[in-house]
Amino acid sequence: METFGILYSSSMSSFIIKGGKPLTGEITTFTSKNAALGCMYACLLSNEVSVLTDVPRIEEVERTREILDSIGGKTEWLDDHSLRITPAKKLHPERINYHAAIKTRAVLMLIGALVHAHKRFKIPKSGGCKLGARTVYPHRFALAKLGIELTSTSRYYEVIQKTPLCGTEVIMYESGDTTTENVVLAAVLAKGTTTIHFASANYMVQDMCCLLNSMGAIIDGIGTTTLTIQGVSKLTGATGYPIMPDPTESMIHIALAATTKSSIIIKNCPKYFIALELTKLEAMNFHYKIIREYTSKNGHFNLIDILTEPSELVAPPDKIHPTPYPGLNIDNLPFFVPIATQAEGTTLIHDWVYENRAIYYMEFQKLGAQMVLADPHRVYITGKTKLQPAEIVCPPALRPASILLIGMLAAKGKSILRNTYSIDRGYENLYTRLKSLGADIEVLV
């Protein structure tokens, strides 16, 4: 993994961007925020010390460290990207760092991680990206099958273990990533066999399950929508498990290359978690070559290096919309917004999952994009458009903030992107690494 030093920007940082030129060179996909968070919570299931490697140094990992430390665990960086997690003999969820917890939706995974040792506890209502209503009903419905009751108050979720945890059949109300991870965490130490139907098979679920199996769990069906979990009495600590590369980081680099007509090498791309996105882009006349194929450090994922080529893009023949894996990744959908501004014709982007995210896309109008918001979920984008520089405050959501960065790098002239904490939540030193490609970015704190 490339190392550029550990630099952080505060919540009030801004990017000053001089865009409008192609980029060159190579960039490596760093490891996954979502996979790392699930693996951190999974380490709470063992009474032994765990070490995770290739952990991204990003704000959301830091918030999760603050959460684990506050309830009695101990987290410690061994080097730039290796994290040691030392569990306490007894964890204290009542001491949770409230302000850290409300900044990350992943805190919901404390339910599955703590329910084995605590019959009753509370966790703060979670935050993360502001994307409209994000119900916890799928968690409540699935966990109830295992005897876990989840109720809601104004500021907290209260968790009650109504009956001893016992394996059962769980039909997922919704194929959600975090929901599936929560059920897995609850099931691996439950007595008997749990079968999860319509589980998410997304990358972060697979990575967490592979980690748990390395710790002594017995999980079959990884990578499918049916997981069978044979409960065990205890788990060992993780011994240097490498977190997988992040397909959404691969996608930001791909989108940047397509939007700016740049020829760059993008390394460490998780092949089958960007394959459909690349196929959609092929239909938009995007050209690239796979120049290398290999296996991830943890041995579970196929990786590729790709070389992008400057391409004259056209609008796709039908709408672009996400579906649960193996469909187009929900987190990768926003990256088609800047791409569509440079594609000849009209592109319909249907973001049916979140109420607010498509509204955030309309910030691209400030860069000169021709867009029509049909409703809170559908945006029509007409290209090809010469983007213009602008000054914009980041929306409170990771991917909508990230695509504005792409648009500004494509727009000739000086742009300012303010309050970049949303980007820092999910991408490590992104501005420094983009500068290695020739991007003209300065950080104003």
ChimeraX attribute file (.defattr): number of C-alpha atoms within 10 A of each C-alpha:
attribute: neighborCount
match mode: 1-to-1
recipient: residues
	/A:1	12
	/A:2	9
	/A:3	10
	/A:4	12
	/A:5	11
	/A:6	11
	/A:7	11
	/A:8	14
	/A:9	18
	/A:10	13
	/A:11	16
	/A:12	11
	/A:13	17
	/A:14	22
	/A:15	22
	/A:16	18
	/A:17	26
	/A:18	20
	/A:19	24
	/A:20	21
	/A:21	17
	/A:22	19
	/A:23	22
	/A:24	16
	/A:25	14
	/A:26	18
	/A:27	19
	/A:28	18
	/A:29	24
	/A:30	27
	/A:31	28
	/A:32	23
	/A:33	26
	/A:34	23
	/A:35	22
	/A:36	27
	/A:37	24
	/A:38	26
	/A:39	24
	/A:40	25
	/A:41	26
	/A:42	28
	/A:43	28
	/A:44	25
	/A:45	25
	/A:46	21
	/A:47	16
	/A:48	16
	/A:49	18
	/A:50	23
	/A:51	22
	/A:52	24
	/A:53	24
	/A:54	22
	/A:55	27
	/A:56	27
	/A:57	26
	/A:58	19
	/A:59	24
	/A:60	25
	/A:61	20
	/A:62	15
	/A:63	21
	/A:64	23
	/A:65	21
	/A:66	20
	/A:67	25
	/A:68	27
	/A:69	21
	/A:70	19
	/A:71	18
	/A:72	18
	/A:73	19
	/A:74	17
	/A:75	22
	/A:76	13
	/A:77	15
	/A:78	12
	/A:79	10
	/A:80	15
	/A:81	18
	/A:82	20
	/A:83	22
	/A:84	21
	/A:85	25
	/A:86	22
	/A:87	23
	/A:88	17
	/A:89	9
	/A:90	12
	/A:91	19
	/A:92	15
	/A:93	19
	/A:94	12
	/A:95	14
	/A:96	20
	/A:97	19
	/A:98	18
	/A:99	14
	/A:100	20
	/A:101	23
	/A:102	19
	/A:103	20
	/A:104	22
	/A:105	17
	/A:106	22
	/A:107	25
	/A:108	23
	/A:109	25
	/A:110	22
	/A:111	26
	/A:112	26
	/A:113	27
	/A:114	22
	/A:115	19
	/A:116	18
	/A:117	11
	/A:118	16
	/A:119	14
	/A:120	15
	/A:121	17
	/A:122	21
	/A:123	24
	/A:124	23
	/A:125	21
	/A:126	21
	/A:127	18
	/A:128	18
	/A:129	18
	/A:130	15
	/A:131	20
	/A:132	11
	/A:133	10
	/A:134	13
	/A:135	8
	/A:136	15
	/A:137	14
	/A:138	17
	/A:139	26
	/A:140	18
	/A:141	19
	/A:142	23
	/A:143	25
	/A:144	18
	/A:145	18
	/A:146	23
	/A:147	17
	/A:148	25
	/A:149	20
	/A:150	19
	/A:151	14
	/A:152	15
	/A:153	10
	/A:154	7
	/A:155	13
	/A:156	16
	/A:157	20
	/A:158	17
	/A:159	23
	/A:160	19
	/A:161	20
	/A:162	13
	/A:163	12
	/A:164	13
	/A:165	20
	/A:166	17
	/A:167	23
	/A:168	19
	/A:169	14
	/A:170	21
	/A:171	16
	/A:172	21
	/A:173	16
	/A:174	17
	/A:175	20
	/A:176	20
	/A:177	20
	/A:178	21
	/A:179	28
	/A:180	28
	/A:181	28
	/A:182	25
	/A:183	25
	/A:184	29
	/A:185	28
	/A:186	28
	/A:187	31
	/A:188	31
	/A:189	26
	/A:190	23
	/A:191	16
	/A:192	15
	/A:193	20
	/A:194	25
	/A:195	21
	/A:196	23
	/A:197	18
	/A:198	18
	/A:199	29
	/A:200	28
	/A:201	23
	/A:202	23
	/A:203	26
	/A:204	24
	/A:205	26
	/A:206	22
	/A:207	27
	/A:208	27
	/A:209	28
	/A:210	22
	/A:211	25
	/A:212	25
	/A:213	17
	/A:214	16
	/A:215	21
	/A:216	17
	/A:217	22
	/A:218	18
	/A:219	21
	/A:220	16
	/A:221	15
	/A:222	20
	/A:223	19
	/A:224	16
	/A:225	18
	/A:226	18
	/A:227	23
	/A:228	21
	/A:229	24
	/A:230	19
	/A:231	21
	/A:232	16
	/A:233	10
	/A:234	15
	/A:235	20
	/A:236	18
	/A:237	26
	/A:238	25
	/A:239	15
	/A:240	16
	/A:241	22
	/A:242	22
	/A:243	29
	/A:244	32
	/A:245	29
	/A:246	26
	/A:247	24
	/A:248	28
	/A:249	24
	/A:250	26
	/A:251	24
	/A:252	22
	/A:253	23
	/A:254	26
	/A:255	24
	/A:256	24
	/A:257	27
	/A:258	30
	/A:259	28
	/A:260	24
	/A:261	21
	/A:262	21
	/A:263	20
	/A:264	23
	/A:265	23
	/A:266	23
	/A:267	24
	/A:268	27
	/A:269	30
	/A:270	26
	/A:271	21
	/A:272	16
	/A:273	25
	/A:274	21
	/A:275	16
	/A:276	15
	/A:277	21
	/A:278	18
	/A:279	13
	/A:280	17
	/A:281	22
	/A:282	15
	/A:283	15
	/A:284	20
	/A:285	17
	/A:286	23
	/A:287	18
	/A:288	20
	/A:289	11
	/A:290	14
	/A:291	12
	/A:292	12
	/A:293	16
	/A:294	15
	/A:295	14
	/A:296	18
	/A:297	16
	/A:298	15
	/A:299	11
	/A:300	12
	/A:301	19
	/A:302	16
	/A:303	21
	/A:304	18
	/A:305	23
	/A:306	22
	/A:307	20
	/A:308	21
	/A:309	17
	/A:310	17
	/A:311	20
	/A:312	16
	/A:313	25
	/A:314	23
	/A:315	24
	/A:316	20
	/A:317	13
	/A:318	12
	/A:319	14
	/A:320	18
	/A:321	20
	/A:322	21
	/A:323	14
	/A:324	16
	/A:325	21
	/A:326	19
	/A:327	15
	/A:328	21
	/A:329	21
	/A:330	17
	/A:331	14
	/A:332	21
	/A:333	21
	/A:334	28
	/A:335	24
	/A:336	23
	/A:337	29
	/A:338	26
	/A:339	29
	/A:340	29
	/A:341	28
	/A:342	26
	/A:343	25
	/A:344	18
	/A:345	16
	/A:346	21
	/A:347	25
	/A:348	24
	/A:349	23
	/A:350	20
	/A:351	22
	/A:352	16
	/A:353	17
	/A:354	16
	/A:355	16
	/A:356	17
	/A:357	24
	/A:358	25
	/A:359	19
	/A:360	19
	/A:361	22
	/A:362	19
	/A:363	20
	/A:364	24
	/A:365	15
	/A:366	15
	/A:367	22
	/A:368	17
	/A:369	24
	/A:370	19
	/A:371	21
	/A:372	14
	/A:373	16
	/A:374	13
	/A:375	11
	/A:376	16
	/A:377	17
	/A:378	20
	/A:379	21
	/A:380	17
	/A:381	29
	/A:382	20
	/A:383	20
	/A:384	20
	/A:385	17
	/A:386	15
	/A:387	25
	/A:388	21
	/A:389	22
	/A:390	19
	/A:391	16
	/A:392	20
	/A:393	14
	/A:394	24
	/A:395	24
	/A:396	19
	/A:397	20
	/A:398	22
	/A:399	24
	/A:400	28
	/A:401	25
	/A:402	22
	/A:403	25
	/A:404	25
	/A:405	27
	/A:406	23
	/A:407	29
	/A:408	30
	/A:409	28
	/A:410	30
	/A:411	25
	/A:412	17
	/A:413	16
	/A:414	18
	/A:415	23
	/A:416	22
	/A:417	21
	/A:418	21
	/A:419	23
	/A:420	24
	/A:421	22
	/A:422	22
	/A:423	27
	/A:424	23
	/A:425	23
	/A:426	25
	/A:427	25
	/A:428	23
	/A:429	20
	/A:430	15
	/A:431	19
	/A:432	17
	/A:433	17
	/A:434	20
	/A:435	13
	/A:436	15
	/A:437	17
	/A:438	13
	/A:439	21
	/A:440	20
	/A:441	21
	/A:442	15
	/A:443	16
	/A:444	15
	/A:445	12
